[in-house]
Amino acid sequence: KRPALRLTLETTTPSILTPASILTIAAGLLGVVSSNGIISQLGIMLARGAVISSLMVLFFLPALLILFDRVIPLLTWGGWRKKEVPHES
């Protein structure tokens, strides 16, 4: 599990960080540049939320997937039944 997790994080981190950093920078600039107080606060909160969201996707979600690896199939619709894999002849 851990090598698969490491490979997944190595390959998907750039595609997660790129839009998260663009959104963070754009929202942060909106918060700094805007003269309207409400828009400025909204931009700062949006930037903060983008950072927290990207950190949770990169670190917290994989840890939860490893922690609840055996429980997830039981909570999936029809996951308690073993599915037959068709054999090719």
Residue pairs with C-beta under 8 A, 6 or more apart in sequence:
1 66
1 69
2 66
5 62
5 65
5 66
8 62
9 58
9 62
13 58
16 54
16 57
16 58
17 54
17 58
20 50
20 51
20 53
20 54
21 54
23 46
23 47
23 50
24 47
24 50
24 51
24 54
25 47
27 43
27 44
27 46
27 47
27 50
28 43
28 44
28 47
29 43
30 39
30 40
30 42
30 43
30 46
31 40
31 41
31 42
31 43
31 44
31 46
31 47
32 40
32 43
34 40
34 43
65 72
72 79
73 79
73 80
74 80
